[in-house]
Every structure is written in C-alpha cells, then in structure tokens.
Amino acid sequence: MLTAEQNDRLTQVGPGTPMGELMRRYWIPIRPYAQLLDEKVMAVRILGEDLVLFRAKNGNLGLVGQICPHRNAQLKYGFPGEDGIRCCYHGWMFDGTGQCIDTPMEVPGGAFKDNIKITGYPVQELGGLVWAYMGPEPTPLLPPWSLLVFPNALRQIGIAELDCNWLQCHENTGDPTHSAYLHGHYFKFLLEQEGKLDDRAADEETHTLYGRMKLERGIESLWVNPTKHGMEKGINYSKSLGADRDYKSRHSTVIFPFFTQTGGPTRPRQEFQIRVPIDDTHTYHINYGCYLAPPKVQVPEQEVIPWYNVPLYDDNGKPLLDFVLAQDAHAWISQGPITDRTKEHLGRTDIPIVFMRRQLEEQMAIVEDGGEPMNVFRDPNQMPDLIHGGIWDEKDSAVIGVRTGVSNFRTAYHKGYGIDDADRYGPAMPLVIEMMQKIEELQTAEGD
C-alpha cells in the first residue's frame, strides 16, 4: 500500500514532476518509423507535452512544439519543407531544433527569423522506431538494446493506445503469477464460452493456457534481484507443496525504466513491451516483435520494419480478450485512469512489484539530487554494438544460436498458435510462419 503522495510521484509524468524528470533522462520511442513514411507530419503527445513529429523533404526527422509563434496556428496542420516543417498558415518553417529558418513574405535577408525559436527535441531512428530525447543537455547515447539490432531476424511493431497510467501496464511485468488466472483459467473460460476451446486449445502440451494454469501449483515463494540494467524475478517451487519438483523459475527481464523483454536466447520469438507515458492517464504501448532465426535459416532483410495497430475492441465496441496482450491490456484499463494504490492489499506474490516501485523511487531520488540514473549511456568508446538487458541474455547463443524445434506456442506459429498473440495482426506474420516452419524442418533433418 502506498500513500497518495507516493502514488502521485510514481504516476505523474509532466514537466517538473519527479517521474517526469526521470523519464526525460532517457531516449523514448514515440512512433514506428514506417508510419512516418506515410504520415509526414503527425501530432504526438508524450510525457504530457503536445508536439509535432515530421519528416522533411530531405529525410531529416524533427520533433517540435505544436504552435507556430507567428499567429498561433497548430503545426500538426503543417507540411514538409526541404529541411523542416512549414506552417500551413503563412509558411514559416522550423528545423528539427525548433529554430525558425524561413519566414516567407517578410523582409528578404533580414534577421527577423533568427530570433524566433520553438521547442525542439532530438530524434533518431533505431530498430524501426523513432526515438526522442526530451531531457537536459548533454544528450546521451541511444542504446542498442538487443532486439533492436539482432542480425538475421524479422521484426514487426504493434501499437496500442491505452486509457490508463503507464505504471499499471509496467507493473504487470513485476507480477509473474498473474498468468495462472488471466492467461490460464480465464482464457480457458473465454474459449469455452465461445465454444472454441476444442478448436483453439486441443493440444494441452502446446497451448499456452494449460501451462499457465499449472504455474500456480507448488509456489513456495517469489524472488527478485536487481540487475545491471533493471531487475529479474521469478518463482521458487516446492515439490512438497504440489510442484512436480523443487526448482526456481525465471520470468521476463525488466529493463529500466519501462521495458519488458520476453523470450530468451533459445527462443525464436522474442518481444519488447515498452510502456511509454502519453500523459498521466494514457499509455502508448509498443509490443516490439523480434523473431530470431538460427544461422542455417536465413530470413529476408526487411527494408522497412512494418507496424500495425493492436485492436482491443471489435466492431461493436466489445472488448477483444482472446489473445494474451489484450487480456493484459483490459486488466490494466480496468484499474481506472490512475489506480488508487492507497486501497491495495498486497500479498506474497507482489514482492517484485514492491521492489519495482522502490527502484523507481531510488532512481527518481538520484535525479532530484542532481545525479544520473541507471541506463544512461554517454561514452561512445564504451558503447557496444549490442546491449543485452538481462543476465540470461549474456551468452553467445543469444546472438547466433536459437533452439530449433517446437517447445511451446510461441515456437509454433506455423501450427496456428500465432492466434494467441497480438502478433497475429502483424504484416510480417507470413514471413514469421515460414521461418518457424523452416526451423522445425531443420530440427527434423538434424534429429535434434
């Protein structure tokens, strides 16, 4: 349970707030680059700020304030200039730094434009995403997190805008036990209600809901540890309490401040879930799918990484609940715009969530004291070509060796199990299915 003040510190992201200032120390993904190829100018709201993202005629990207200072027209109605964005009203043009570089119909060659500047934030493209840095100078380096830069991989980017605070989404990753009911018992109930259980989940060895229902058996305790780039957590199981054996499980990696990585070095399908705060009550949720192929299975190079919207409601406005991410999203939204953590009753399964909140508070305090939080990179000589987010990824197999064969539903999209993930809506799915089929054929041929 938190106090109201503690809850505000963790959830409010506008300029000048403790969490807002922490978030502004990081490069933030704000849109798929492929979207900007079609929509050359678009309004974006990030960390409570209304901005305009654009791609100039020369290909340069810019992120600037939304209002033209001439007569206060909105630049979301602007259009690309050669090296900036032009206001639709009188054609004033601003470059990516927010500097006015042209004022048509004013005195030619004068210094008038040189004294006019609006907000401008640095932007870069990496891994098919446009990233923005909205914090103080000097600008840090954009880190090459593994899934963004792995070789011999397919990628696609799913987007959903959620009507709830970012932390409700992100705390999901500190909660490894929710799968037993949300993605297990509840999923089974939903498919039974629709008469689809036999069609969708006949194979109890492969379908995700059966494995997730077993997750609750024999829980002895939960564990959590800090890592170099965030945190790791999992469950300790005891045979004496009903588990098949005594063992320790490990769940998705957390990369500070708002990444979750699922998958692992032996799985073809990996994913970042990135919870970007739009403002205090809305979240720009990115599920970044990365599908790794072993060296003997070459995948085609993607000229542009495609993106898609993740639908959360059907055409009649009824919530979609028959895939894993949608179940998560509606659980988060159901907590309200900003959940009231003063009314919580936390139990033993919430130990990683408590740790996550403390880590966020610790890093906010570092910024408040004038220090630099974790995962801010500045020395180009120390920056590797690829950064693994967690301990479990720190092996060569994460880069070049992917386990062949079908081990669970996320290695079996070619057998129809892609329907259980948001990935099913992605334009790269035909290529992903072909890749997984080739991986299984390789396994068969090698007798592995």
Secondary structure, DSSP 8 states (H G I E B T S, - for coil): ---HHHHHHHH--STTSHHHHHHTTSEEEEEEHHHHHH-SEEEEEETTEEEEEEE-TTS-EEEEESB-TTT--BGGG-EE-SSSEE-TTT--EE-TTSBEEE-TTS-TT-SGGGG-B--EE-EEEETTEEEEE-S-SS--B---BHHHH-SSEEEEEEEEEESS-HHHHHGGGG-GGGHHIIIIIHHHHHHHHTT-HHHHS--TTTSHHHHHHHTTTTEEEEEEEE-SSEEEEEEEE-GGGT-SSSEEEE--EEETTTEEEES-TT-SEEEEEEEEEEETTEEEEEEEEEEE--TTS-----SS--EEE---B-TTS-B--SSHHHHHHHHHHHT-SS--GGG----GGGHHHHHHHHHHHHHHHHHHTT---TT-B--GGG--S-B-SSGGG-STHHHH----S--SGGG-GGGTGGGGSGGGG-TTHHHHHHHHHHHHHHHHHHT-
